Amino acid sequence: MAVRRTLIFLAILVVLMPICAFSASATQLMSAREPAQNLRFYTASTGDVTLYVTGLGKVEAKAVASLSFTNVARVADVLVQTGDMVAAGDVLATLVNNDEQLAYDRAVLNLQLAELQRQDVIKPVDASDIAAAEANLKSAQGAYLSIQNAVSSEDIQAAELRYQQALDAKTRAESERTNADGGQVDQYYQILDAQVGAAGFNAEIARLQLESLKGGNSGALGAAYARIVQAERQLEAVKAGPTQARIDQADIAVQQAQLQVDQAGQSLSRMSLIAPFDGVVSAVNIQVGAVASPALPAVELTDIATLNVIVQVDEVDIRQLREGLAARVKLDALPGVELPAIIHSIALIGTNDNGIINYDVEVQLEGNDSRIRVGMTAEAAVVVQEAQGVLQVPNEYIRLDRLRDKAYVNIVDKNGVLQEVEVVLGLQGDDSSEILSGLVPGDVLAVNLGGDTLPILGG
């Protein structure tokens, strides 16, 4: 057993000796050259290479609305102040609206009355209504019979006597007026004239009554018969229920009343300033008692439910972007925080900034972080290409020879000596590049950060 452990130890020692020797050589190289060349080392390994398109801009709100009243009136109340969060439909401010409120309340009452009348029209036939109509018909028939049998000869003689007495009274009054002594005051003659008029009126009434009795009271009988006909029709109508015409008329009355309520409600609503969407109040430009006008913005409302970042992207990179690509956003005000986002739109027309053509790209932030404020400086980065699990090297360790279109790295060999090696690059990312050939995982690379002997990628 001890022999076996000894063999294992020797095997491990044989493996570690070259590594230790290489480490010692590298350490010696660093200690020998760091003061002059400021070398930095890196061991080639597999990882992810990502190519980004970036742009700078600022955070903007999805929508900013300047809200104004549609009527000219005095401000009755201001219900918000700058910084308040409001929901769609919230009342922000109101105008003096006494007349509008009264008109609306009246319209509502008229609608309720029309609805009650319609319910009364369409309700089922009630037995008590039929009984009342039948009783009304019997009453009309009884009145007709009573009038028909009411006239007698004695009644006619009494009427003739009353008429003769009325004529005698009229003759006496006329005689007294004709034979009145002269020289009397005006009031005296006016009294006599009035007595003549009254006597004539009474005589005419008596004559009409006499003629009515002599004619068998045909006028009263006709009126009584008309009441019978009317009562019969009412009974038939009650038994038949409401006609379609009455129902239609009641429906029209309700519709007209509802239209009046809607119109009055619109007039009343125009006296209030309503939030059209969820947001934060960014400005209040009115105060109680002041006169509001449609020409003057009363409240400014900013929609912060969805924030966007508008960045400018160079014309060289814009072709690599398309709507829907994922992005990440960094804010100067929130160091170390990356926010997920997505490209929402890309401008079709660019802007010229000192000969450089840039395009506005709208990046929509996903989620809602209460720390974000409109106007913050932001950088958006969009992944346009990515290689995962490949051999990669930081760009600072790579030197490009653009004339020959070749790439080189400085590798530390097993003796600790720097050796320039040509490599074939794959995807060239922002921070590192993919190595297709020329290196293997574990190779140690070096770069001089203090001199120009090892130009880096892109230098």
C-alpha positions as CSV (number, residue, x, y, z in Angstrom):
1,M,0.0,0.0,0.0
2,A,2.9,2.4,0.9
3,V,4.5,1.5,-2.4
4,R,1.4,2.4,-4.3
5,R,1.2,5.8,-2.6
6,T,4.8,6.4,-3.4
7,L,4.2,5.7,-7.1
8,I,1.2,8.0,-7.2
9,F,3.2,10.8,-5.6
10,L,6.0,10.4,-8.2
11,A,3.6,10.5,-11.1
12,I,2.1,13.7,-9.8
13,L,5.5,15.2,-9.3
14,V,6.5,14.4,-12.9
15,V,3.3,16.2,-14.1
16,L,3.8,19.3,-12.0
17,M,7.5,19.8,-12.7
18,P,7.1,21.3,-16.2
19,I,4.2,23.5,-15.0
20,C,6.3,24.8,-12.1
21,A,9.2,25.4,-14.4
22,F,7.0,27.3,-16.9
23,S,5.4,29.3,-14.0
24,A,8.8,30.2,-12.7
25,S,9.9,31.3,-16.2
26,A,6.8,33.4,-16.6
27,T,7.4,34.9,-13.2
28,Q,11.0,35.7,-14.1
29,L,9.8,37.2,-17.4
30,M,7.3,39.4,-15.6
31,S,9.8,40.4,-12.9
32,A,12.4,41.1,-15.6
33,R,10.2,43.0,-18.0
34,E,7.4,44.6,-16.1
35,P,9.3,47.7,-15.2
36,A,10.2,48.4,-18.8
37,Q,7.3,47.0,-20.7
38,N,4.4,46.8,-18.2
39,L,3.3,43.4,-19.4
40,R,-0.1,41.9,-18.8
41,F,-0.8,38.2,-19.2
42,Y,-3.9,36.3,-20.2
43,T,-4.6,32.6,-20.6
44,A,-6.7,31.7,-23.7
45,S,-10.0,30.0,-22.8
46,T,-13.4,29.3,-24.1
47,G,-16.3,31.8,-23.6
48,D,-18.8,34.0,-25.3
49,V,-18.0,36.7,-27.9
50,T,-20.6,39.4,-28.4
51,L,-20.8,42.2,-30.9
52,Y,-22.9,45.2,-29.9
53,V,-24.2,48.3,-31.6
54,T,-24.4,51.1,-29.1
55,G,-25.9,54.6,-29.0
56,L,-26.2,57.5,-26.5
57,G,-29.3,59.3,-25.7
58,K,-31.7,60.1,-22.9
59,V,-34.9,58.7,-21.2
60,E,-38.1,60.0,-22.6
61,A,-41.8,59.5,-21.7
62,K,-44.1,57.6,-24.0
63,A,-46.5,60.5,-24.1
64,V,-46.8,64.1,-22.7
65,A,-50.2,65.7,-22.9
66,S,-51.0,69.4,-22.3
67,L,-54.6,69.4,-21.1
68,S,-56.9,72.4,-21.4
69,F,-60.5,73.1,-20.6
70,T,-62.9,73.5,-23.6
71,N,-65.0,76.2,-21.9
72,V,-64.1,79.7,-20.6
73,A,-65.0,79.9,-16.9
74,R,-63.5,80.4,-13.5
75,V,-61.6,77.5,-11.8
76,A,-63.6,76.0,-9.0
77,D,-61.1,73.5,-7.7
78,V,-57.6,72.1,-8.5
79,L,-57.3,68.6,-7.3
80,V,-53.7,67.8,-8.1
81,Q,-50.2,69.2,-7.8
82,T,-46.9,68.6,-9.6
83,G,-45.6,65.2,-8.9
84,D,-48.9,63.5,-8.2
85,M,-49.6,60.1,-9.7
86,V,-53.1,59.9,-11.4
87,A,-55.0,57.2,-13.2
88,A,-57.0,57.5,-16.4
89,G,-60.4,59.0,-15.7
90,D,-59.3,60.9,-12.6
91,V,-60.6,64.5,-12.3
92,L,-57.7,66.9,-12.2
93,A,-59.5,70.2,-11.9
94,T,-63.1,71.6,-12.2
95,L,-64.7,74.9,-13.4
96,V,-67.7,76.6,-11.8
97,N,-70.6,74.5,-13.1
98,N,-73.9,75.4,-11.3
99,D,-76.0,75.8,-14.4
100,E,-74.6,72.7,-16.0
101,Q,-75.2,70.6,-12.9
102,L,-78.8,71.8,-12.6
103,A,-79.5,71.0,-16.2
104,Y,-78.1,67.6,-15.8
105,D,-80.1,66.8,-12.7
106,R,-83.3,68.0,-14.4
107,A,-82.5,65.8,-17.4
108,V,-82.0,62.8,-15.1
109,L,-85.4,63.4,-13.4
110,N,-87.1,63.6,-16.8
111,L,-85.5,60.3,-17.8
112,Q,-86.7,58.6,-14.7
113,L,-90.3,60.0,-15.3
114,A,-90.3,58.8,-18.9
115,E,-89.1,55.3,-17.8
116,L,-91.9,55.1,-15.1
117,Q,-94.5,56.2,-17.7
118,R,-93.2,53.5,-20.1
119,Q,-93.5,50.9,-17.4
120,D,-97.1,52.0,-16.7
121,V,-97.9,51.6,-20.4
122,I,-96.4,48.1,-20.9
123,K,-97.6,46.6,-17.6
124,P,-100.1,43.7,-17.9
125,V,-103.9,44.3,-17.9
126,D,-105.1,44.5,-14.3
127,A,-108.5,43.1,-13.3
128,S,-109.2,46.2,-11.2
129,D,-108.7,48.5,-14.3
130,I,-111.3,46.4,-16.2
131,A,-113.7,46.6,-13.3
132,A,-113.3,50.4,-13.1
133,A,-113.9,50.8,-16.8
134,E,-117.0,48.6,-16.6
135,A,-118.3,50.7,-13.7
136,N,-117.7,53.9,-15.7
137,L,-119.7,52.5,-18.6
138,K,-122.6,51.6,-16.3
139,S,-122.6,55.1,-14.8
140,A,-122.7,56.7,-18.2
141,Q,-125.7,54.5,-19.2
142,G,-127.5,55.3,-16.0
143,A,-127.0,59.0,-16.5
144,Y,-128.5,58.8,-20.0
145,L,-131.6,57.0,-18.7
146,S,-132.0,59.5,-15.9
147,I,-131.9,62.4,-18.4
148,Q,-134.3,60.6,-20.8
149,N,-136.9,60.2,-18.1
150,A,-136.5,63.4,-16.2
151,V,-138.8,65.9,-18.3
152,S,-142.5,66.1,-17.3
153,S,-145.5,68.5,-18.2
154,E,-145.2,70.0,-14.7
155,D,-141.6,70.8,-15.4
156,I,-142.5,72.6,-18.6
157,Q,-145.3,74.6,-16.9
158,A,-142.9,75.7,-14.2
159,A,-140.3,76.7,-16.8
160,E,-143.0,78.8,-18.7
161,L,-143.9,80.6,-15.5
162,R,-140.3,81.3,-14.7
163,Y,-139.8,82.7,-18.2
164,Q,-142.9,85.0,-17.9
165,Q,-141.8,86.3,-14.6
166,A,-138.3,87.0,-16.0
167,L,-139.9,88.9,-18.9
168,D,-142.1,91.0,-16.5
169,A,-139.0,91.8,-14.4
170,K,-137.2,92.9,-17.6
171,T,-140.1,95.2,-18.6
172,R,-140.3,96.9,-15.2
173,A,-136.5,97.5,-15.2
174,E,-136.7,99.0,-18.7
175,S,-139.6,101.3,-17.6
176,E,-137.8,102.5,-14.5
177,R,-134.8,103.4,-16.6
178,T,-136.9,105.2,-19.2
179,N,-139.0,107.2,-16.7
180,A,-136.1,108.1,-14.4
181,D,-136.0,111.7,-13.4
182,G,-133.3,113.8,-14.9
183,G,-130.6,115.6,-12.9
184,Q,-129.5,112.5,-11.0
185,V,-125.9,111.5,-10.4
186,D,-124.2,109.2,-12.9
187,Q,-124.1,106.3,-10.4
188,Y,-127.9,106.3,-10.3
189,Y,-128.3,105.8,-14.0
190,Q,-125.5,103.2,-14.0
191,I,-127.5,101.2,-11.4
192,L,-130.6,101.3,-13.5
193,D,-128.7,100.2,-16.6
194,A,-127.3,97.3,-14.7
195,Q,-130.7,96.3,-13.5
196,V,-132.0,96.2,-17.1
197,G,-129.0,94.1,-18.2
198,A,-129.5,91.6,-15.3
199,A,-133.2,91.3,-16.0
200,G,-132.5,90.6,-19.7
201,F,-129.9,88.0,-18.9
202,N,-132.3,86.2,-16.5
203,A,-135.1,86.2,-19.1
204,E,-132.8,84.7,-21.7
205,I,-131.7,81.9,-19.3
206,A,-135.3,81.1,-18.6
207,R,-136.1,81.0,-22.3
208,L,-133.3,78.6,-23.0
209,Q,-134.4,76.3,-20.1
210,L,-137.9,76.3,-21.4
211,E,-136.9,75.4,-25.0
212,S,-134.6,72.7,-23.6
213,L,-137.5,71.1,-21.7
214,K,-139.9,71.4,-24.6
215,G,-137.3,69.8,-26.9
216,G,-137.1,66.8,-24.7
217,N,-133.6,67.9,-23.4
218,S,-132.0,66.5,-26.6
219,G,-128.7,68.3,-26.0
220,A,-128.2,66.6,-22.6
221,L,-129.2,63.3,-24.0
222,G,-126.7,63.7,-26.8
223,A,-123.9,64.5,-24.4
224,A,-124.9,61.5,-22.2
225,Y,-124.8,59.2,-25.1
226,A,-121.4,60.4,-26.1
227,R,-120.2,59.6,-22.7
228,I,-121.5,56.1,-23.1
229,V,-119.6,55.6,-26.4
230,Q,-116.5,56.9,-24.8
231,A,-116.8,54.6,-21.8
232,E,-117.3,51.6,-24.1
233,R,-114.2,52.4,-26.0
234,Q,-112.2,52.8,-22.8
235,L,-113.4,49.4,-21.6
236,E,-112.3,47.8,-24.9
237,A,-108.9,49.5,-24.7
238,V,-108.4,48.3,-21.2
239,K,-109.2,44.8,-22.1
240,A,-107.0,44.8,-25.2
241,G,-104.0,46.2,-23.4
242,P,-101.6,48.8,-24.7
243,T,-101.3,49.3,-28.5
244,Q,-98.0,49.1,-30.3
245,A,-98.4,52.8,-31.1
246,R,-98.5,53.7,-27.4
247,I,-95.5,51.4,-26.6
248,D,-93.6,53.0,-29.5
249,Q,-94.5,56.5,-28.2
250,A,-93.3,55.6,-24.7
251,D,-90.0,54.2,-26.1
252,I,-89.4,57.3,-28.1
253,A,-90.1,59.4,-25.0
254,V,-87.4,57.4,-23.1
255,Q,-84.9,57.7,-25.9
256,Q,-85.4,61.5,-26.1
257,A,-85.0,61.8,-22.4
258,Q,-81.8,59.7,-22.5
259,L,-80.5,61.9,-25.3
260,Q,-81.1,65.0,-23.1
261,V,-79.2,63.3,-20.3
262,D,-76.3,62.5,-22.5
263,Q,-76.1,66.0,-23.9
264,A,-76.3,67.5,-20.4
265,G,-73.7,65.1,-19.2
266,Q,-71.3,66.1,-21.9
267,S,-71.8,69.7,-21.1
268,L,-71.2,69.0,-17.4
269,S,-68.1,66.8,-18.2
270,R,-66.6,69.7,-20.2
271,M,-66.5,71.6,-16.9
272,S,-64.0,69.0,-15.5
273,L,-60.4,68.3,-16.6
274,I,-60.0,64.5,-16.9
275,A,-56.8,62.5,-17.1
276,P,-56.7,60.6,-20.4
277,F,-54.1,58.1,-19.2
278,D,-52.2,56.9,-16.2
279,G,-49.3,59.2,-15.5
280,V,-47.6,61.8,-13.3
281,V,-48.6,65.5,-13.2
282,S,-45.6,67.3,-14.5
283,A,-47.0,70.9,-14.5
284,V,-50.0,72.8,-13.0
285,N,-50.7,76.2,-14.7
286,I,-54.0,77.2,-13.1
287,Q,-55.3,78.2,-9.6
288,V,-58.6,78.5,-7.9
289,G,-60.6,81.6,-8.9
290,A,-58.6,82.3,-12.1
291,V,-60.3,82.2,-15.5
292,A,-59.5,79.1,-17.6
293,S,-59.4,79.3,-21.4
294,P,-59.0,76.6,-24.1
295,A,-56.0,78.6,-25.4
296,L,-54.1,78.1,-22.1
297,P,-52.7,74.7,-21.0
298,A,-54.1,73.9,-17.5
299,V,-52.3,70.7,-16.5
300,E,-49.4,68.8,-18.1
301,L,-49.6,65.0,-17.7
302,T,-46.6,62.7,-18.5
303,D,-47.1,59.0,-19.2
304,I,-44.3,57.1,-17.4
305,A,-45.9,53.7,-17.5
306,T,-43.7,52.8,-20.4
307,L,-40.4,54.7,-20.7
308,N,-38.3,54.9,-23.9
309,V,-34.7,55.7,-24.6
310,I,-34.0,57.7,-27.8
311,V,-30.4,57.1,-28.9
312,Q,-28.5,58.0,-32.0
313,V,-26.8,55.3,-34.0
314,D,-24.2,55.9,-36.7
315,E,-25.1,55.2,-40.3
316,V,-22.5,52.5,-40.5
317,D,-24.1,50.5,-37.7
318,I,-27.8,51.3,-38.4
319,R,-28.0,48.5,-41.1
320,Q,-27.4,45.9,-38.4
321,L,-30.4,46.9,-36.3
322,R,-34.1,46.0,-36.8
323,E,-37.2,46.4,-34.8
324,G,-37.8,43.8,-32.1
325,L,-34.1,43.2,-31.3
326,A,-33.3,42.9,-27.6
327,A,-31.2,45.6,-26.0
328,R,-29.7,46.5,-22.7
329,V,-29.6,50.0,-21.3
330,K,-27.3,51.6,-18.8
331,L,-28.0,54.9,-17.0
332,D,-25.3,57.3,-15.8
333,A,-27.5,57.9,-12.7
334,L,-27.6,54.2,-11.9
335,P,-24.1,52.8,-12.2
336,G,-23.8,49.1,-12.4
337,V,-27.5,48.6,-13.4
338,E,-28.4,47.1,-16.7
339,L,-32.1,47.4,-17.8
340,P,-33.7,45.0,-20.4
341,A,-35.2,46.7,-23.4
342,I,-36.3,46.1,-27.0
343,I,-36.0,48.2,-30.2
344,H,-39.4,49.8,-30.8
345,S,-38.7,51.9,-33.9
346,I,-35.9,53.1,-36.2
347,A,-36.1,56.5,-37.9
348,L,-36.2,56.5,-41.7
349,I,-34.5,59.9,-42.0
350,G,-31.1,60.6,-40.5
351,T,-29.7,63.8,-39.0
352,N,-26.4,65.4,-40.0
353,D,-24.1,66.3,-37.1
354,N,-20.9,67.9,-38.4
355,G,-20.8,65.5,-41.4
356,I,-21.8,62.4,-39.4
357,I,-25.1,60.9,-40.2
358,N,-27.0,59.5,-37.3
359,Y,-30.4,57.9,-37.0
360,D,-32.8,58.1,-34.0
361,V,-33.5,54.6,-32.5
362,E,-36.3,54.3,-30.0
363,V,-35.6,51.6,-27.4
364,Q,-38.5,50.7,-25.1
365,L,-37.6,49.7,-21.5
366,E,-39.2,46.6,-20.2
367,G,-40.5,46.6,-16.7
368,N,-40.9,49.6,-14.4
369,D,-38.1,50.8,-12.2
370,S,-39.1,53.6,-9.9
371,R,-35.6,55.0,-9.8
372,I,-35.7,55.9,-13.5
373,R,-36.5,59.6,-14.3
374,V,-37.4,61.2,-17.6
375,G,-34.3,63.1,-19.0
376,M,-31.6,60.7,-17.6
377,T,-28.6,60.1,-19.8
378,A,-28.6,56.6,-21.2
379,E,-26.5,54.2,-23.3
380,A,-28.3,51.5,-25.2
381,A,-26.4,48.4,-26.5
382,V,-27.9,45.9,-28.9
383,V,-26.5,42.4,-29.5
384,V,-26.3,42.1,-33.2
385,Q,-24.1,38.9,-33.3
386,E,-22.9,36.4,-30.7
387,A,-20.7,33.3,-30.6
388,Q,-21.0,31.1,-27.5
389,G,-18.5,28.5,-26.1
390,V,-15.7,29.5,-28.5
391,L,-12.0,30.1,-28.0
392,Q,-11.8,33.8,-27.3
393,V,-9.1,36.4,-26.4
394,P,-9.6,40.0,-25.2
395,N,-9.1,42.5,-28.0
396,E,-6.3,44.3,-26.2
397,Y,-4.1,41.1,-26.7
398,I,-4.6,41.1,-30.5
399,R,-2.6,43.2,-33.1
400,L,-4.1,43.8,-36.5
401,D,-2.0,44.3,-39.6
402,R,-4.6,46.0,-41.8
403,L,-2.3,46.2,-44.8
404,R,-1.9,42.4,-45.0
405,D,-5.3,41.7,-43.4
406,K,-3.7,39.5,-40.7
407,A,-3.9,39.3,-36.9
408,Y,-1.2,38.4,-34.4
409,V,-0.9,37.7,-30.7
410,N,2.2,37.4,-28.4
411,I,2.3,34.0,-26.8
412,V,4.5,33.0,-23.9
413,D,6.3,29.8,-24.9
414,K,7.3,27.0,-22.5
415,N,10.6,28.7,-22.0
416,G,9.0,32.0,-20.9
417,V,9.9,33.7,-24.1
418,L,7.4,36.0,-26.0
419,Q,6.7,34.8,-29.5
420,E,4.5,36.5,-32.1
421,V,1.9,34.1,-33.6
422,E,-0.5,34.6,-36.4
423,V,-4.1,33.8,-35.6
424,V,-7.3,33.6,-37.6
425,L,-10.2,35.6,-36.2
426,G,-13.8,34.7,-36.3
427,L,-16.4,37.0,-34.7
428,Q,-14.8,40.3,-33.6
429,G,-16.7,41.5,-30.6
430,D,-16.6,44.8,-28.6
431,D,-14.5,43.3,-25.8
432,S,-13.1,40.1,-27.1
433,S,-12.7,38.2,-30.4
434,E,-13.2,34.6,-31.5
435,I,-10.0,32.7,-32.4
436,L,-10.5,30.1,-35.2
437,S,-6.9,28.9,-35.4
438,G,-3.4,29.7,-34.1
439,L,-4.2,29.2,-30.4
440,V,-5.4,26.4,-28.1
441,P,-7.0,26.7,-24.7
442,G,-4.4,27.2,-22.0
443,D,-2.0,29.3,-24.2
444,V,-0.6,32.2,-22.2
445,L,-0.6,35.6,-24.0
446,A,1.1,38.8,-23.1
447,V,0.5,42.5,-24.0
448,N,2.6,45.5,-23.2
449,L,0.3,48.2,-21.9
450,G,3.1,50.8,-21.6
451,G,4.6,50.8,-25.1
452,D,3.8,50.5,-28.8
453,T,5.5,47.2,-29.4
454,L,2.2,45.3,-29.3
455,P,-0.6,47.3,-31.1
456,I,-4.0,46.1,-30.0
457,L,-7.1,45.2,-32.1
458,G,-8.4,48.3,-33.7
459,G,-5.3,50.3,-32.9
